[in-house]
Amino acid sequence: MNINQAIEKFNMLPEALKAEAADFIEFLFTKAKKRVKEKEPISGYGLWKGKIEMSPDFDEPLEDFNEYI
């Protein structure tokens, strides 16, 4: 069905059903906007601040490599 056929069928509906169809179209737009927002990547400086904690000895050499140092 192309857009012209859809418009013709919409125009043939009784007024009560036209209102219902318009409500459904608004619902679909809202649903589509929600999907777009969910797929948007979240990025930025400081995004992980406070969520990841590193041990105080993170930069210290590992004991396994002592013989190579």
BABA-700357 format. One record per residue (C-alpha): x, y, z; residue in one letter; residue number from 0. Coordinates in nm, 2 decimals. Each point is the difference from the previous one (the first is absolute). Example, Ala and Ser with C-alpha at 12.3 -4.5 7.8 and 13.67 -1.06 7.14 Angstrom:
BEGIN
      X      Y      Z nuti zami
   1.23  -0.45   0.78    a    0
   0.14   0.34  -0.07    s    1
***
This chain:
BEGIN
      X      Y      Z nuti zami
   0.00   0.00   0.00    m    0
   0.14   0.34  -0.09    n    1
  -0.06   0.33   0.17    i    2
  -0.28   0.10  -0.23    n    3
  -0.19  -0.32   0.06    q    4
   0.04   0.04   0.37    a    5
  -0.13   0.35  -0.01    i    6
  -0.30  -0.10  -0.21    e    7
  -0.08  -0.28   0.24    k    8
   0.04   0.24   0.30    f    9
  -0.24   0.25  -0.16    n   10
  -0.26  -0.28  -0.05    m   11
  -0.01  -0.07   0.38    l   12
  -0.27   0.14   0.22    p   13
   0.11   0.29   0.22    e   14
   0.02  -0.21   0.31    a   15
   0.24  -0.24  -0.16    l   16
   0.20   0.28  -0.16    k   17
   0.06   0.13   0.36    a   18
   0.10  -0.35   0.11    e   19
   0.23  -0.04  -0.30    a   20
   0.16   0.34   0.07    a   21
   0.06  -0.10   0.37    d   22
   0.17  -0.32  -0.12    f   23
   0.22   0.19  -0.24    i   24
   0.11   0.23   0.29    e   25
   0.07  -0.32   0.21    f   26
   0.22  -0.13  -0.28    l   27
   0.20   0.33  -0.01    f   28
   0.05  -0.01   0.37    t   29
   0.11  -0.36  -0.02    k   30
   0.25   0.08  -0.28    a   31
   0.14   0.30   0.19    k   32
   0.05  -0.22   0.31    k   33
   0.20  -0.26  -0.21    r   34
   0.22   0.28  -0.15    v   35
   0.08   0.13   0.35    k   36
   0.08  -0.35   0.12    e   37
   0.25  -0.06  -0.29    k   38
   0.18   0.33   0.04    e   39
   0.35  -0.07   0.15    p   40
   0.07   0.17   0.32    i   41
   0.35   0.14   0.01    s   42
   0.19   0.28   0.16    g   43
   0.28   0.07   0.24    y   44
  -0.06  -0.11   0.36    g   45
  -0.27  -0.25  -0.10    l   46
   0.15  -0.28   0.21    w   47
   0.11   0.22   0.29    k   48
  -0.09  -0.16   0.33    g   49
  -0.11  -0.33  -0.17    k   50
   0.34  -0.16  -0.04    i   51
   0.26  -0.03   0.28    e   52
   0.36  -0.11  -0.06    m   53
   0.22  -0.15   0.27    s   54
   0.26   0.23   0.15    p   55
   0.28  -0.23  -0.12    d   56
  -0.12   0.00  -0.36    f   57
   0.32   0.15  -0.14    d   58
   0.23  -0.23   0.20    e   59
   0.18  -0.28  -0.18    p   60
  -0.15  -0.34   0.03    l   61
   0.18  -0.25   0.22    e   62
   0.01  -0.25  -0.29    d   63
   0.24   0.23  -0.19    f   64
   0.24   0.07   0.28    n   65
   0.27  -0.23  -0.15    e   66
  -0.01   0.21  -0.32    y   67
   0.04   0.33   0.16    i   68
***
